[in-house]
C-alpha cells in the first residue's frame, strides 16, 4: 500500500496508451461477433496490442515518474474492460462457463471495494504481484481463445479449458491475498 502519486498533468504518454487500450475494446468485441476470418484476425491483433500497452504504460509511468491519480484509476479500469468484456463475449459464444465469468467479476468488485475503502482513508492499494500475474495469465488465455477462433484446432480448445482453470485459481488466490492484506482497512 503506497501513496506516491504525482500531481502532474493527468494526460501523458502512459495515460494515452491506457486510453488506447480502452478504445481497442470495441474492435476486439466487434471482431469476435462478426462473421469472417478478417474480423477474427483484427480482434486478435487489437487484443494483443491492448495487452502490450498494459505492460508498457505502467513501466513507462514509473520509470519517468509520470504516475498520476488519473492514470492509477484508469489503468485497472482499462485492464478490466479489455479482459472482462472479452471473457463475456466468450461466455456468450458458449466457450466459457458463466460461473467462471461470475467468479472473475465478484473478485474484481471485492478488490475494487477494498480499494475504495482504502482511498477514503488516504491509502492507495497498489496491484500485488499475484494480481499482475492473474492479469497476465488472463490475457494469455484470451489470446489463445481468440487464436482458436481463427484456427479452430481442437487441441487448442482443450488447452484453453486448462488455461481457464488456471485463471480461476489465480483469480481466487489474488482476490484472497488482497482481502487478507486489506482486512485492517475494513475493520
N, C-alpha and C positions, 0 to 999 in steps of 0.2 A: 504494500500500500504506500503510494507516494503522492506527493503533491508538488511536482516540479514543472508545471505548465508555464509557458511564457505568455506574455501579453502581446505578442507580435500580431501583425495583421493576419486575420484568420484564413485568408485565401493565399496560399503559397503553392509551390510546386508539389509537395506531397499531398496537399489537400485537393489539388486539381486531379491528381491520379486517383484519389479516393472518389471524387465526383465522377470520373470516367468509369470507375467500377460500377457505380450506381447506374449510369447510362447504359452500360453493356448488358444489364439485366434484361432490358427489353428485347434486343436481338437474340439473346440466349433462349428466352422463353418462347418467343415467336418461332424461332427456328426449330425448337423441339416439336411444336404442334403443326408446323407447316409441312405439306407434302413435298417429297423430292429430296434427293441426296444433297444438292447445294445448300438447302436450308439447314440441314443437319450439320454440314461442314461449317457453315457460318456460326451456328450455335456453339459448336465445339471450339472453334478459333476464338470467338468472343469470350467464352468461359475461360479458356487458357490465358488470354490477355488479362482478364479480370483477376485471375489467380496470381499472375505475375505481379500485377500492380499492388496486390495485397502485401507481397513480400518486399517490394521496393519502397513503397511510401513510408512505412514505419521506420525502416532503416535510414532512409534519407532524412526524415524529420529529426530523428535522434542524432544522427551524425552532424547535421548542420544546425542543430539547436533551433529547429523550426516547429517544435511541438507546440500546439495551441489547444485550448479547451475545445474549440470548434472541431479541429481535426481529431482530437481524442474522442469526441462524441460521434463524429461522422464515420470514423474507420470501422468500429464494430457494427454499426448500422449497415454500412455497405457490405461487410462480410456476410451478415445475416440475410440481407436482401438477396445477394448473389447465391448463397448456398441454400437457404431455406426455400426460396421460390423455385429453385431448380429441383430440390427434393420434392416439393409439392407437385411439380409437373410430372415427376416420375411416379408419384402416388396416383395421379390422375390417369397416367398411362398404364397403371397396373403393374409397374416394375419395382415397386417398393411398397411394403405394407404400411397402412395408415398408422398403426400403433408406433412404428419406428419414427415417423414424422412427428407424432404427438410427443414422444419422449424428447426429441430434439427441441421442440417448441417449449415444453414445460421447463427443461433445463435452462434454455435461454431466458425465459421470463423470470425464473428464480434468480439467476445471476444478475439480470438487469435490475430486479427489485432490490437485491443486496447492494448493487452499485448506487441506486437512488437513495437508500438509507445512508450509505457512506457519504454521499455527496451532501446530504443535509447536515452531516457532522464535519464537513470540510475535509473529507478524506477521499482520495481517489484510489480506487482499486484497479490496479493495472492488470493486464492479461497475464495469467500464470503460464508457465511452460506447458502445463497439461492442456490448457485452453488453446494455446498456439498449436500444439501437436494435434488436438482434436480438429481444429480448423484445417490444418494441412491435410490430414487424412480424409476429411470430408471432401476437400477439393480434389484430391487424387481419385477418390471414389467416384465423384461426379464426372470427372474427365473420362474415367473408364466407362461409366454408364453412357455418356454422350458418344464416346467412340463406338460403343456397341450398337447405337442407333444407326451407325454408318456401316459397320462391318457385319453386324448380326451373326456373331460367332458364338455358338453355344458354350464352349469352354470359358469365354469371357463373361458370359452371363452368370456362370457358376462362381467365377472369381468375384464378380460384383456382389453376389449374395454374401460371400465371405467378408468382403470389404464392408458391407452394410452392418454386419455384426461387430466388426472391429470398431466402426463408427459408434455403434450403440454402447460398447464398453467404454470408449474414450469419452463419450458424451456424459454418461453416468459418473464415471470416475472424476472427470474435471469438474462437473457440477457439484459433487460431494466435496471435492477439495476446496472449491470457492466457499461453500457454505460452512465448512469446518473453520477455515481461516477467518471468515467474516462473522462467526457466531457472536463474538463480543460486541459487534456493532448492533446486533439485533436485540440485545438484552437491554 
